[in-house]
Amino acid sequence: MLYWKGGAVNVEALLDDVLGKKVADELELVAIRSREELTRFTGCQIHQNVAAVDTTVHIRAWVDGKAGVVTTNDVIPEGLVRAAWDAAEIARAQTRPAGYVPPDPRPVEEAAAWDEATWEASPAERAALVARAVQGAAALGFNASGSLATGGGEIWVRTTRGIDVHHRTSSVRFVTVIMGKRGGSGYAEFSGIRLSEFVPEEAAERALAKARQSEVRRALEPGEYTVVLEEPAVATLLGMLSSMGFSARALLEKRSFLDGKFGQKLVSDLVTVYDDGLHPQTTVMPFDFEGMPKQRVYFFRAGVAEGVVHDTRTAALLNTTSTGHALPPPAVGWSPMPTHVVMEPGTAMDEELVSGVKRGLLVTRFHYARTVDPMRGVMTMMTRDGTFLIEEGQVREAVEDMRITESGLRALSLVEAVGREQRLITHGEGFGAYLVPKVRIAKFAFTGRTERM
């Protein structure tokens, strides 16, 4: 076999070679080729260019209904065959069957998510874009820090049962935090699959405006406030709910807030949230790491609880079918998991979201998010990089960062307006990508505040 093709590892030939060996009853092979080239900057100057290119193969071997997993980046024929034998030995050593069997092939929809120019973007191209991004901050003597990453990935899933799927995607992600001269800060990000769609001035100006506005901040007493959450904050809120309760694993482990609640109205009828790996505005992925086609799964539709995501194991245990949400074999302890969460937009303009607030807060984003009570969807987190007091429908002044302890379910039940525009967020504390609008919530519990030293 030809194990090199066009100067790169011929992954298809390597996987075919392993599948042809009789090392186990069944084999599942997941190959991931990743490429990330990243330009970091601080003090409005580039200080580092790094690049990482790797090909990793996850091998799950099945023997007598038991499974063993080995991961390797020794992508030569001998290395992969050795890893397959090791996976088979691990399977034999298991004390009980896995409780399910590998899936049979199902049709997978093709999805375009590749841009050659983004995959091949050079350090010089990234440097020119970073220079444009930091220009405004430099002019004010502010400190712009962050990174611009380009590259992408390819994934192959092949099995002895006949699954044979392949997908490749390009990616670009820009993140910046701009610090003012007196402690003000602002945040912005951009994610997509085409570098040509990235306008550095637009993203940087969002962060710069917040840094300017938050140079002087006042302390605000904790309590319940009406809030306008910007897209990064919404992404973290949904990400926490996703990890707590949007998976069938959480149902099986009796720790999901959706357990026994399907068909009930749990949140505002303005809220529709689902996972869709084929949504054209997100980081498209047509199948999961078992090679199963991704399906749209609604968690809330017009406020009503509807479903959770499945992989092959949870589907077998709950007598249903996989929705295409398996994680890579080494992450089986967390699988399945939503990876392309979408909240449908509403009709409100940005000005309307704020003008409807008598007294409340505008929150840019959260950080340090942690689970408190998964059965009630309660989480705790801190505001960061732009928190502002709203009075009589106007943003008045910046406030010190505050701690939230709140039920995501209660928050979504009190949504009273949803923005008409969505933004793709991939840098938050949630897992995967989040395509979300801004929202206004009638009551949101702030339980503490930052004391500036």
Backbone torsions as a table, in degrees:
resi	resn	phi	psi	omega
1	MET	NA	153.3	176.5
2	LEU	-90.1	108.0	-174.3
3	TYR	-93.0	-1.6	175.3
4	TRP	-128.6	139.1	-176.6
5	LYS	-143.9	117.4	178.6
6	GLY	61.2	33.0	178.4
7	GLY	83.3	-0.3	-179.7
8	ALA	-122.4	163.2	177.9
9	VAL	-61.9	131.5	176.6
10	ASN	-83.7	88.1	-173.6
11	VAL	-61.6	-41.0	-177.9
12	GLU	-58.6	-45.2	-178.9
13	ALA	-65.2	-39.8	179.4
14	LEU	-64.0	-43.7	-179.5
15	LEU	-66.7	-40.8	177.3
16	ASP	-60.0	-39.2	-179.1
17	ASP	-63.1	-43.8	-179.6
18	VAL	-66.9	-42.4	-179.5
19	LEU	-61.9	-26.3	-179.6
20	GLY	-78.3	-10.7	179.3
21	LYS	-86.7	142.1	179.7
22	LYS	-92.4	71.1	-176.2
23	VAL	-99.3	-15.4	-176.9
24	ALA	-159.4	170.1	176.7
25	ASP	-61.8	-41.7	180.0
26	GLU	-145.9	153.5	176.4
27	LEU	-133.3	140.4	169.2
28	GLU	-121.9	126.4	-178.2
29	LEU	-119.4	128.0	176.9
30	VAL	-124.6	114.2	178.5
31	ALA	-108.3	134.0	-179.6
32	ILE	-128.9	118.9	173.9
33	ARG	-104.6	119.8	-177.5
34	SER	-119.3	149.0	176.7
35	ARG	-143.6	121.8	175.2
36	GLU	-134.8	124.5	173.5
37	GLU	-117.4	127.0	-167.1
38	LEU	-131.1	135.0	175.8
39	THR	-113.3	116.7	-179.9
40	ARG	-101.0	148.0	178.9
41	PHE	-142.7	151.4	173.3
42	THR	-155.4	153.4	-175.4
43	GLY	59.2	27.6	-179.4
44	CYS	66.2	18.7	178.8
45	GLN	-133.2	143.6	176.0
46	ILE	-70.6	132.8	179.0
47	HIS	-124.0	-4.8	-178.8
48	GLN	-161.8	137.7	167.1
49	ASN	-122.4	126.1	179.0
50	VAL	-132.4	157.2	178.4
51	ALA	-145.3	141.6	177.3
52	ALA	-137.7	127.4	176.4
53	VAL	-129.0	128.5	-176.9
54	ASP	-151.4	152.2	171.4
55	THR	-124.9	122.3	-178.5
56	THR	-119.9	139.8	178.1
57	VAL	-121.9	125.4	173.8
58	HIS	-99.9	128.3	-178.5
59	ILE	-119.8	122.3	173.4
60	ARG	-112.4	117.8	-180.0
61	ALA	-105.3	141.9	-179.4
62	TRP	-116.9	128.7	176.4
63	VAL	-137.4	119.9	178.4
64	ASP	53.1	40.6	177.2
65	GLY	79.0	2.9	179.2
66	LYS	-109.0	149.9	-173.4
67	ALA	-122.5	144.0	173.2
68	GLY	-133.0	145.6	-174.8
69	VAL	-124.8	135.9	173.1
70	VAL	-133.3	140.0	176.6
71	THR	-118.5	136.4	-179.0
72	THR	-146.8	151.8	167.0
73	ASN	-118.0	21.1	172.7
74	ASP	-85.7	74.1	-169.4
75	VAL	-89.0	65.4	167.7
76	ILE	-125.8	159.4	-176.0
77	PRO	-52.9	-46.0	-177.8
78	GLU	-65.3	-39.3	-178.5
79	GLY	-65.4	-41.5	-179.8
80	LEU	-71.2	-40.0	178.4
81	VAL	-64.4	-41.4	177.5
82	ARG	-61.5	-41.9	178.5
83	ALA	-64.2	-37.3	178.4
84	ALA	-65.1	-42.2	177.0
85	TRP	-63.1	-39.9	178.7
86	ASP	-63.5	-42.0	178.5
87	ALA	-61.7	-39.4	178.7
88	ALA	-65.3	-39.0	178.1
89	GLU	-65.5	-38.9	176.8
90	ILE	-63.6	-40.5	178.4
91	ALA	-61.2	-44.7	-179.3
92	ARG	-63.2	-29.0	-177.1
93	ALA	-80.7	-10.8	179.5
94	GLN	-65.8	149.4	-176.1
95	THR	-91.7	-11.4	179.7
96	ARG	-152.6	157.6	179.2
97	PRO	-63.8	159.9	-177.8
98	ALA	-72.2	-21.3	179.6
99	GLY	90.5	2.6	176.7
100	TYR	-157.8	174.7	178.6
101	VAL	-125.5	160.3	178.7
102	PRO	-59.4	148.7	-177.4
103	PRO	-76.5	155.3	170.9
104	ASP	-85.3	161.1	-177.9
105	PRO	-62.9	145.5	172.1
106	ARG	-134.1	151.3	-179.3
107	PRO	-60.2	137.5	178.6
108	VAL	-120.4	130.4	-179.9
109	GLU	-75.5	134.6	175.9
110	GLU	-74.4	145.7	-178.3
111	ALA	-142.4	129.0	-179.5
112	ALA	-84.2	124.0	179.3
113	ALA	-148.3	29.0	-171.5
114	TRP	-120.1	133.0	175.0
115	ASP	-134.1	112.0	-174.6
116	GLU	-60.4	-38.4	-177.9
117	ALA	-64.7	-34.2	178.7
118	THR	-72.8	-41.8	178.0
119	TRP	-61.0	-37.4	-174.6
120	GLU	-97.9	7.9	-176.1
121	ALA	-55.1	136.9	-175.1
122	SER	-94.6	162.6	173.8
123	PRO	-56.6	-36.1	179.6
124	ALA	-64.9	-39.9	177.6
125	GLU	-64.1	-44.7	178.7
126	ARG	-64.2	-39.7	179.9
127	ALA	-61.3	-40.4	179.4
128	ALA	-64.8	-38.2	178.6
129	LEU	-70.2	-40.2	177.2
130	VAL	-63.0	-40.5	178.6
131	ALA	-58.0	-39.4	177.7
132	ARG	-69.4	-36.0	-177.4
133	ALA	-68.1	-35.5	-174.2
134	VAL	-92.9	-3.8	-173.8
135	GLN	-58.8	-45.1	-178.4
136	GLY	-65.5	-42.4	178.9
137	ALA	-65.6	-41.7	179.8
138	ALA	-61.5	-38.6	-179.4
139	ALA	-62.9	-28.2	-180.0
140	LEU	-95.4	-1.6	-176.3
141	GLY	75.5	20.2	178.8
142	PHE	-88.1	166.8	-179.1
143	ASN	-107.6	107.7	175.7
144	ALA	-96.7	123.4	177.5
145	SER	-126.5	157.3	177.3
146	GLY	155.4	-155.6	-178.1
147	SER	-156.0	155.9	172.9
148	LEU	-128.9	118.6	-177.6
149	ALA	-117.8	139.2	175.2
150	THR	-131.7	161.0	179.3
151	GLY	145.1	-128.6	180.0
152	GLY	152.6	-155.5	-177.5
153	GLY	-164.1	163.1	173.3
154	GLU	-129.7	147.7	177.1
155	ILE	-136.4	137.0	173.7
156	TRP	-122.7	137.7	171.1
157	VAL	-126.5	120.6	178.5
158	ARG	-135.5	140.1	-177.8
159	THR	-139.4	163.4	177.1
160	THR	-70.2	-12.8	176.2
161	ARG	-86.5	-3.1	174.6
162	GLY	106.7	1.2	174.7
163	ILE	-67.7	131.6	-178.5
164	ASP	-151.3	89.9	-177.9
165	VAL	-129.6	153.3	-177.1
166	HIS	-147.4	141.1	176.9
167	HIS	-149.1	144.2	174.1
168	ARG	-134.0	148.2	-177.6
169	THR	-143.6	146.3	171.6
170	SER	-99.0	162.6	-178.8
171	SER	-152.5	150.1	172.0
172	VAL	-139.4	135.7	176.8
173	ARG	-142.7	127.2	178.1
174	PHE	-119.4	132.6	178.2
175	VAL	-135.0	134.2	175.7
176	THR	-142.9	143.3	167.0
177	VAL	-121.2	125.6	179.4
178	ILE	-110.2	125.4	-179.6
179	MET	-104.2	136.5	177.5
180	GLY	-83.8	-170.2	-178.3
181	LYS	-83.8	-18.8	-175.8
182	ARG	-124.3	22.9	175.3
183	GLY	103.4	-1.2	174.7
184	GLY	-67.3	151.5	178.5
185	SER	-150.4	150.5	177.6
186	GLY	-143.6	152.8	-174.6
187	TYR	-130.2	146.8	171.9
188	ALA	-157.0	156.2	175.6
189	GLU	-146.7	161.2	173.1
190	PHE	-139.7	134.5	175.4
191	SER	-134.3	144.1	178.2
192	GLY	-175.1	-170.0	178.1
193	ILE	-113.2	-4.5	-179.0
194	ARG	-128.7	120.9	178.5
195	LEU	-63.2	-29.3	-178.8
196	SER	-64.7	-19.1	180.0
197	GLU	-88.3	-6.4	-179.1
198	PHE	-84.4	120.5	176.6
199	VAL	-110.7	99.4	-171.2
200	PRO	-60.7	-36.2	-179.3
201	GLU	-63.1	-37.4	-178.1
202	GLU	-66.7	-47.4	179.6
203	ALA	-65.0	-45.6	-177.4
204	ALA	-65.2	-35.1	-179.1
205	GLU	-65.1	-33.8	176.7
206	ARG	-61.4	-43.0	178.3
207	ALA	-70.6	-40.4	-178.1
208	LEU	-64.4	-40.3	179.3
209	ALA	-60.9	-41.4	179.3
210	LYS	-68.7	-37.9	178.5
211	ALA	-63.3	-41.8	178.0
212	ARG	-63.6	-44.4	-174.4
213	GLN	-72.3	-19.3	-174.4
214	SER	-107.3	15.8	178.5
215	GLU	-60.3	-38.1	176.6
216	VAL	-113.1	121.9	-176.7
217	ARG	-127.0	145.4	176.9
218	ARG	-111.3	153.1	176.3
219	ALA	-81.9	137.4	-179.1
220	LEU	-119.9	140.5	-180.0
221	GLU	-67.9	138.9	174.7
222	PRO	-61.4	159.2	179.9
223	GLY	156.8	-171.3	177.4
224	GLU	-90.8	129.2	179.9
225	TYR	-132.0	149.0	164.3
226	THR	-66.7	138.9	-178.5
227	VAL	-130.1	147.5	164.6
228	VAL	-109.7	114.1	179.4
229	LEU	-96.7	124.8	174.1
230	GLU	-78.0	171.6	-169.2
231	GLU	-56.7	-43.4	178.1
232	PRO	-60.9	-35.3	177.8
233	ALA	-68.5	-41.0	178.1
234	VAL	-63.2	-40.0	180.0
235	ALA	-61.3	-41.4	178.8
236	THR	-68.0	-40.9	177.9
237	LEU	-58.2	-48.8	179.8
238	LEU	-69.8	-34.1	178.3
239	GLY	-62.9	-39.2	177.6
240	MET	-67.6	-42.9	176.5
241	LEU	-63.0	-38.2	179.7
242	SER	-60.6	-47.4	-178.3
243	SER	-68.5	-27.9	-179.0
244	MET	-81.9	-36.7	-166.9
245	GLY	-149.2	2.6	-176.1
246	PHE	-92.2	6.6	-178.1
247	SER	-114.7	152.4	177.0
248	ALA	-66.1	-28.0	175.8
249	ARG	-59.9	-42.8	178.3
250	ALA	-62.3	-36.3	176.0
251	LEU	-64.0	-48.2	-178.2
252	LEU	-62.0	-32.3	-179.0
253	GLU	-90.7	6.9	175.7
254	LYS	56.8	41.6	178.6
255	ARG	-129.5	13.1	179.7
256	SER	-95.8	136.6	175.3
257	PHE	-67.3	-10.2	177.8
258	LEU	-90.8	-7.0	-177.1
259	ASP	-59.3	119.5	179.9
260	GLY	75.5	8.9	-174.4
261	LYS	-113.2	2.1	-177.0
262	PHE	-63.4	138.5	-177.0
263	GLY	88.6	-7.2	178.9
264	GLN	-96.9	149.2	176.6
265	LYS	-82.5	109.7	-175.7
266	LEU	-105.9	-26.1	-176.7
267	VAL	-133.1	178.3	-178.1
268	SER	-58.7	146.0	177.8
269	ASP	-69.7	-5.3	173.2
270	LEU	-80.9	-7.3	-172.8
271	VAL	-104.4	117.2	170.1
272	THR	-127.8	120.1	-176.1
273	VAL	-130.8	133.2	179.2
274	TYR	-148.5	170.7	173.6
275	ASP	-112.9	130.9	-176.7
276	ASP	-149.8	100.6	-179.9
277	GLY	-70.5	-9.7	-179.8
278	LEU	-103.8	3.7	179.0
279	HIS	-63.5	126.1	-172.5
280	PRO	-65.9	-16.6	-178.5
281	GLN	-95.0	0.6	179.6
282	THR	-110.0	-170.3	179.2
283	THR	-84.0	89.0	-167.8
284	VAL	-57.9	134.7	176.3
285	MET	-148.4	111.2	-171.2
286	PRO	-82.0	-11.9	-179.1
287	PHE	-146.9	168.2	-179.3
288	ASP	-100.2	-168.9	-174.7
289	PHE	-83.3	7.4	166.6
290	GLU	-107.8	1.7	-178.3
291	GLY	81.0	13.2	179.7
292	MET	-86.9	140.1	-178.6
293	PRO	-64.7	136.7	177.5
294	LYS	-74.5	133.9	177.4
295	GLN	-114.6	151.5	172.7
296	ARG	-72.1	127.2	179.7
297	VAL	-123.1	119.3	177.9
298	TYR	-85.4	129.9	171.8
299	PHE	-92.0	-46.6	173.1
300	PHE	-131.2	128.6	174.6
301	ARG	-122.4	112.3	-174.9
302	ALA	51.4	40.3	175.5
303	GLY	91.1	-12.4	-175.2
304	VAL	-94.6	131.3	178.1
305	ALA	-67.5	130.7	-172.6
306	GLU	-125.8	-44.9	-173.2
307	GLY	-162.8	179.6	176.1
308	VAL	-138.6	166.2	-179.6
309	VAL	-89.0	152.0	-177.7
310	HIS	-129.5	150.6	160.7
311	ASP	-111.2	-173.0	-176.3
312	THR	-64.8	-38.6	-178.6
313	ARG	-65.0	-52.1	-177.4
314	THR	-66.1	-33.3	178.2
315	ALA	-63.6	-40.5	178.7
316	ALA	-65.9	-41.1	-178.1
317	LEU	-70.0	-27.3	-178.2
318	LEU	-109.4	12.5	174.2
319	ASN	56.5	50.4	176.5
320	THR	-140.6	-161.0	-179.7
321	THR	-118.5	154.4	178.5
322	SER	-63.7	140.7	175.4
323	THR	-96.2	3.9	177.9
324	GLY	83.6	45.0	-177.2
325	HIS	-130.5	28.2	175.7
326	ALA	-72.0	140.2	173.3
327	LEU	-87.9	172.4	177.0
328	PRO	-57.5	151.8	-175.5
329	PRO	-49.9	-39.8	179.3
330	PRO	-65.6	-18.2	-178.2
331	ALA	-99.4	23.9	-176.1
332	VAL	-59.7	-26.3	179.9
333	GLY	-68.3	-15.3	178.0
334	TRP	-111.6	-9.3	-174.6
335	SER	-80.2	146.0	-0.9
336	PRO	-83.4	168.7	-179.0
337	MET	-152.8	137.5	172.2
338	PRO	-63.6	139.5	-179.7
339	THR	-128.4	-7.1	-179.1
340	HIS	-139.6	69.9	-173.6
341	VAL	-81.6	133.8	-179.4
342	VAL	-126.3	131.4	167.9
343	MET	-109.6	124.0	-176.7
344	GLU	-65.3	142.1	179.5
345	PRO	-72.9	163.1	175.9
346	GLY	-108.7	-139.7	-175.6
347	THR	-122.7	-5.2	-171.4
348	ALA	-81.2	134.6	169.2
349	MET	-75.6	160.9	179.5
350	ASP	-55.2	-41.8	-178.4
351	GLU	-63.7	-35.6	179.8
352	GLU	-69.4	-36.3	178.7
353	LEU	-59.8	-41.5	-178.6
354	VAL	-80.0	-39.6	-175.4
355	SER	-65.6	-20.1	179.2
356	GLY	-84.3	6.6	-177.1
357	VAL	-105.5	120.7	175.5
358	LYS	-75.8	-50.2	174.2
359	ARG	-150.3	121.6	-176.5
360	GLY	-170.9	-159.8	-174.7
361	LEU	-132.5	144.8	170.8
362	LEU	-104.3	123.2	-176.0
363	VAL	-116.5	124.7	178.8
364	THR	-75.7	-53.4	-179.2
365	ARG	-158.7	168.5	175.6
366	PHE	-115.0	160.3	169.1
367	HIS	-147.5	172.5	-179.5
368	TYR	54.1	48.0	-178.9
369	ALA	-83.7	133.7	-179.1
370	ARG	-140.0	151.4	177.8
371	THR	-78.4	137.1	175.2
372	VAL	-109.0	-53.2	-178.4
373	ASP	-143.8	98.0	-175.6
374	PRO	-64.2	-30.6	-178.2
375	MET	-69.0	-20.8	175.2
376	ARG	-111.6	2.2	179.4
377	GLY	69.3	28.3	-176.4
378	VAL	-86.6	135.6	-179.4
379	MET	-136.9	161.0	172.6
380	THR	-129.3	145.1	-177.4
381	MET	-166.0	170.9	-179.0
382	MET	-117.0	146.6	171.0
383	THR	-75.0	162.2	-177.3
384	ARG	-163.4	145.0	168.5
385	ASP	58.7	45.8	173.3
386	GLY	124.7	85.2	176.1
387	THR	-124.8	125.9	-168.6
388	PHE	-132.2	143.7	176.4
389	LEU	-80.9	132.7	174.7
390	ILE	-110.8	129.4	175.0
391	GLU	-134.8	132.6	178.7
392	GLU	50.6	42.8	174.8
393	GLY	75.4	15.1	179.9
394	GLN	-131.4	139.9	173.1
395	VAL	-74.2	117.9	-171.3
396	ARG	-98.0	-51.8	-173.3
397	GLU	-160.4	163.8	177.7
398	ALA	-81.9	150.7	176.6
399	VAL	-125.8	159.5	176.7
400	GLU	-63.6	151.3	-179.9
401	ASP	-61.5	149.0	-174.1
402	MET	-131.1	154.8	176.2
403	ARG	-93.2	140.3	176.8
404	ILE	-112.9	136.7	164.9
405	THR	-129.9	106.7	-167.1
406	GLU	-150.3	148.7	171.2
407	SER	-82.3	123.0	176.0
408	GLY	-60.7	-32.9	177.5
409	LEU	-65.3	-46.5	178.5
410	ARG	-61.5	-42.3	-180.0
411	ALA	-59.2	-47.1	-179.2
412	LEU	-69.3	-25.4	177.0
413	SER	-72.7	-19.2	-177.5
414	LEU	-105.3	14.4	176.1
415	VAL	-66.6	126.4	-179.1
416	GLU	-117.2	-5.5	174.6
417	ALA	-160.9	144.2	-179.4
418	VAL	-128.4	133.3	-178.7
419	GLY	-65.8	156.6	-176.7
420	ARG	-89.1	-13.1	-179.8
421	GLU	-109.6	145.7	176.8
422	GLN	-112.7	153.1	174.9
423	ARG	-133.1	142.3	179.2
424	LEU	-86.1	123.6	-178.4
425	ILE	-118.7	124.1	178.7
426	THR	-127.2	0.0	-174.4
427	HIS	-106.9	6.4	-178.2
428	GLY	-79.3	-166.1	-177.7
429	GLU	-91.4	1.9	173.8
430	GLY	-83.9	166.2	-179.3
431	PHE	-92.4	124.9	176.9
432	GLY	92.7	-150.4	-175.0
433	ALA	-113.4	146.3	-177.8
434	TYR	-132.1	118.5	176.6
435	LEU	-103.4	105.5	-166.6
436	VAL	-140.1	154.9	171.7
437	PRO	-98.0	176.8	168.2
438	LYS	-78.2	156.0	178.0
439	VAL	-139.2	156.1	171.3
440	ARG	-114.8	129.1	-177.1
441	ILE	-119.2	131.6	-172.2
442	ALA	-64.6	-38.8	-179.6
443	LYS	-140.6	134.5	-179.3
444	PHE	-143.9	130.2	-169.7
445	ALA	-90.0	114.7	173.7
446	PHE	-102.8	122.9	-169.3
447	THR	-113.4	-0.6	178.2
448	GLY	-169.8	173.5	-179.3
449	ARG	-141.7	158.6	177.0
450	THR	-78.0	133.0	174.2
451	GLU	-99.6	113.3	-179.3
452	ARG	-73.5	131.6	-179.0
453	MET	-82.9	NA	NA
